[in-house]
Each structure stands twice: as structure tokens, then as C-alpha cells.
């Protein structure tokens, strides 16, 4: 309601002998209150305490929301990678840094953290120009996780989702069953899956016969 309309509502109250009758004043007050409710506001000069009682919510952070429900162990591993980026003067963007899938078939989410999925703005080579660190953690279904594989790979990819999901890691040379190359330009590359080692409770590379050569 505009201030002028509010003043008009007050000025419209009847005067009697220079004094406003009590009943008339109460009725006018009720009219003003109803008008304020219908307008959804308060007259100019109202106390700022009412407005301060309901502060505006801050916008959610894309970076924090991306890892809001990760286990503490995954958060810690991610924080270490982020520190490497910031330590090199970079600005980390981690919304794609972690992928989730049940990789060992126990029905619980596992977590793949690959440095190559972190966009370290202004310091893109901080994780290496070629192979980069990867960490895979298995979830325990109770909100926790533990490291089950750490290695350096050129890329990583999760094939399918849910039960039966498989992680394929891009490796080279002997990891592809090929002899070492004389130089990097001559190197052979492949995707090699990982397999769950239930006895040791960790992931190992699947047999080299399972590799998919690249190129």
C-alpha cells in the first residue's frame, strides 16, 4: 500500500470536538491493519526490526553442493587435490571431480576421484601434463569410505551405472601388454578395467587380455 493511501486512511477517521472517539479510532486502526495485510507491506517509517527478522537466504555454492553428501574420507581426498591447485595459484572447479558407482557389486556407492576431472583454472598443468592421480574409495553403506586403489592414469571412465558398473582406466605401454616405446609419441594406449579383489579388499587391474586398445 502506498504511503499516501495510508495517510488518507488515517485522515478519513472522523473528528468529534477536536478528539477522535475511542470506537472510531479502533475501527480506523482495523481498516489500516486490513489494508496493510492486503498490500503485504508496512507504512514508511515502520521499525526495521521486522524486516531484519527474516534475512534473505544466501545463494547456494555450486562447488560446495557438488560434494555436500560425500563421505568425510572422500572429502579429505578431494581437499588434498584442491590444495595442490590453490597452492599453484589456481582456482579449482570440482563439480565434476568425483563420480559415484557401485564398482565392487556390494550394493553401496563407491567413489572415483580423478585429478583430470578437476578444472584448475590458471594452473591447468598442476596435476601433470600426462598421467594424473586417481583415487577410488569404496563406500561402506554407513556414510564412510576407504581407499581401495591409488594410481596414475591418463583418463578414467565409468561404464554403465548401478550393479555391474565398471571403471576403465586409460594406461599405456606395459599396462596394455605392449613393450615400452622409445618415446612418448610412439607409446601405445589402451583402456584397462579394474577388478575387485575380495580377498585383499581392494581393486587391481583386470587381466591384460581385457584391455581395449586406443587408436
N, C-alpha and C positions, 0 to 999 in steps of 0.2 A: 504494500500500500504506500502511495507517495506521501511525503511529509505534509504537503498542502492539504491532502484529503484527510489526514489525521487531525490537522489543526481545525479543519472545517467541522469535523465530527465533534470536537470539543467546544467550538464556538456555537454550535447549534443547540447546546444544552440550555434550557430556559432559565432566566433570572427572575427572582422574586424579591423585591425590596432590596436589591443590591446583594442578596445572598442566594446561592443555589440550594434548593431544598435537598435534604438528605436522600429522599427517594429518587428525585430527578438525577442527582449525581450518581447514584448507584446504577440507574438504568443507562445513563450515558456511558459509564465505565464499562458496562456489559457490552454495549454496542461497539465500543473501541476494541474490547478484547476479542469479540467475534470477528471484527474486521481484520485484526492482526492475524488471527488464526487462518482466515481465508486467504490472506495475502502471503502467508508464510514468512513474514518478516517482523521487524520491530521498528518503531519510530526512531528518527535521528536523535542521537544523544543517549540512547539506551546504554546500559552498562556493558563494557567489553567482556565481563566475566562470563556471560552466557556464550558468546562466540568462542571464547578460549576453551570452553568446556569440551568442545568436540573438534580437536585439531585435525587438519587434513592428513590423510594417510600418505606416507612416502611411497614413491613408485618402487616396485619390486626390482631387484637387481637380476639381470639376465645371468650373470656369472654365478651368483650365489644360488639362484634357483636351480641351476643345472646340476649342482652337487648337493642339494639340500637333504636328500634322503640317502646319501651314500654312507656305508659303514665308516666308522672312525678310521679303520685301517686303510681304507681306500682314500679317504680324505687326506690322511697323512702322506700317502704315496704321491697323491696329486699335488699337495702343498710343496713337496720337495722339488717336483718338476717346475712348479710355478716360481719357486725361489731361484732356480737356475736361470729362468728367463728374466726375472726382475733384476737379478744380480748382474746381468749382462746389459742392463739398461733397456730391456724390452718391456712391452706391455702384453701380458698373456691373455688370450681369449680361450677359455677352457670349456665352452658349452658342448664341444664335440670330443673332448679328451677321453671320455670313458664310455664304453659300450657294455651292455648287460646281456647275458645269455646263460642258459644252463649248459655248460660245456662238459660237465662230468656225469650228467644224467641222474643226479640225486634229487632233482625237483626244486633246487634252490638256485637263485640267481648267482652267477659268477661275474667277475668284473675284469674287463680288459682295458688297461691304461697304456696308451701308446703315445710317446712324445711327438711322433709325427702328426698326431691329430690335434696338437696344441698350436695355435697360431700365435707365435711370439713376435708381435709387431715390433719393428725396429731392430730386431736381433734374430732374424729367421734362421741363422746357422748355429744358434747356441746349442742345439742338440746333435749337431753333426751334419755334414753335407751329404752323407751317405747313410749307413746304418744308424738307427736310433734306438734308444732303450724302450723295451716293452716290459710291463709287469702284469701278470694275470693272477688275480686273487679269487679264491673260492669262497662263496658265502656259506654260512652255517645254518641259515634259516632262522636265526635268532637275532639278527641285526649286526652280526660280526662277520669278519672275513680274515683270511690269512693268505700270504703269498704262496703260490704254487708253481710259478715259473718266472724267471727273470732272464732276459737275453737281449741281444741287439739284432734288429731286423730292418729291412728296407721298407716294409709296409705290412699291414695286417688287415684281415677281412673276416667278418663273421658270416658264415653261410647258413641260411635258414634261421628260424627262431624257435624258442621253446625246447622241448625234449628233442635231442638229436642234433642240436646246434653244434657247429664245428668251426674252430678258428684255423684259418690258413695264414701262414706267415711267409712273407717273401724273403728268401735267402739266396745264397749264391754258392758257386764252386762245389766244394766237397759236401756241403749240406744238401746239394742237389744230386749227389752221386757222380759229380764230374771232377776231373783233375783240376788242380789250381791253374788259373790263367796267368800268362806272363805279365799282364797289366789289366787295369780295371776295365778298360774299353773292350777287352776280349772276354770278360767274365760272363759265365752262364748264370742265368737267374731262373728261379722257379718258385712256385708256391708249395709249401710243405705243411701238411696238417699236424696238429698236436694230438696226442692220445693220453688218456687218463691212466696213470699208474696207481691203481688202487692200493697196492702193497706199500708203496712209499708215500702215498697221499699227495702226489704232485703230477704235473704234466711233463711229458717228454715229447720229443719229435716222433712222429709216426715213422714206420719203416720207409726208407728212401724209395721203395717201389711205389709209394703212394703219391710221389711228387707230381706236380703239373708244371712242365717247363713253360717258360715265358719267352715268346719270340722264336 
